[in-house]
Amino acid sequence: MNDVIYIQSLHRPFNQNLNTVKWVCKFVSSLDNEIIRSEFYLDFYRYIFKFLNNEYCNIVINHHGLPSKESLSKVFNHLNGLPKDKFRSVVQASLKNRETILDKNIYTTYKASSYYINLAKDKFKLLREDYQLSNQGEKLLKFKSNAFILAGFKS
């Protein structure tokens, strides 16, 4: 029997779906080179919690590496529709305080979205230092499948 291969600090095996890094690349691609580095993590968080609410909250199974549907629903219901400035202040206050259950849900979902960015940028080099897509990130976006594994992604 083959041993499962892990990447140091990755928290998942090679055969685990890595859709999250593709979502980061899609987000970057949607920005049309208008990336503000200081706002990148919060902007991606706003993008991903809406995306996950629309795409995954109606699916019966939970996916490894994604926040729970319950957390996503609570966060979505609380933050959806807020103007950008209000969204930022609410999220930043929740990240700082973590007093209520909602604050903790915001914190855990934000932490997950940050992990997706770090995975794409630092571990797989799909983003450059300026948060633009690398050649590998551009290649990844050309894959037709939304479900891929690292073993199938070669340079």
N, C-alpha and C positions, 0 to 999 in steps of 0.2 A: 504494500500500500504506500502511496506517495504521501510525504509530509506536506502539510499546508505551508506555503511560503508566505512570510510576513515581511513587510517593509518596516524598518525601524521607525517608531513613532507614528505609524500610520493607523494603527488600531483596526485594521481589517486585512483579510487575506487577499492575495492576488485574484482569486476567482470571485470576489464580491463585486456586485455592480457598482460602477463609479459614475453614475449619472450626475452626481452633484458637481463634479468638475466641469462637465459639459454645460451645466446650467450657468456656471460662472463665466465660461467662455461666451455663451449666448448673450448674457447680460452685457459683457464688455463689448461684444459686437454690436449690440443695440445702441450703444452710446455714441457711435460715429466719431470716435477719437476725442470726445468732449469729456474727458475724465478729470475730475477734481480729486486729487489724492486724499485730501483731508476729509472728504465726504464719501469716499468709495465704500467703506464698510457699511455705513448707515444706508446708503443708496441701494446697495445690494440686498441688505436686510429687508428693506421696503419691497423690493422686487420679488425676493424669494418667498416671503411669507404670503404674498398674494398668489404667486405661482403655485406654491404647495397647497394652499387652500383650494384653489381652482382644480388642480390636477390630482391631488392625493387624498383629500378629505372624503371623497365619495367612494374610495376603494376600500374594500373590506379588510384586506390584510395590512399589517404594519410593515414598513420597510426598514431594514437594518440601517442605522445611521441617520434616520430622519427623526425630527421631533414627533412626539405623539400627536395623533389627530386632535385629541382633547386640548392640548396646549396650543396647537395651531389655531383651532377654532376660537379659543378665548382671546388669543393675541389678535387674530384677524378682526373679531367683533369689536375689540377695544381700539385698535389703531387704524382700521380701514377708513378711508375718507378724510383723515386729518390732513390739513395743509402741511406742507413740507416742514416749515419751522416748528409747528406744534408737534408734529410727529417726532422730530429730532429731540425736542425738549422732554417729551414724555418718555421716550426710549432712554435717553441719557439719565433721567431721574430714576427710572426703574433699574437701570444697570448699576447705578450708584447705591441706591437704598436697599433694594431687594427685601422689602418689608412685608408686602402682601403676597398672596399666592399668584396674583396677576403679575406682579413685579418679577417673581421667580420664573414664571412662564416666559415673560419677555426676555429675561436673562438667559434661560436655557435655549430658547429658539435663536436668540442673537449669537450665542456662543456657537451653536451648530452652524449658522451661516458664516461666521468668521472662520470656522474650521474648513468649510468648503473652499473659501478663498485661499487659505494657507495651503491646503492640499493642492489646489490648482497652481498656485504661484510658487511656493517653496519646495514642494515635494516633486511635482511633475513638470515644473518649468513651463507651464502653459501660458503664463503671463510673464512679461518682462518686469523689470524694476519699476517702470513707469505705469504699470498696470495695463499696458497694451498687450494684445495677443502676440505670443511668440509664434514661430513657424509651426511648432507642435500644436499650439492652440488652434491655429487656423486649420490644420489638418484634421483635428478632432471634430471641428464643426462640419466638415464635409462627410463624416460618417452618417449614413442614413438612419441607422438604428439609434434608438434612445437608450437601449440597454446594451452596454458593452462591458467587457472586463479587461483588466490591465493586460492579461496574457494576449489579448487580441489587438493591442495597441502598441505597435512597434514603430520605431523611427525609420 
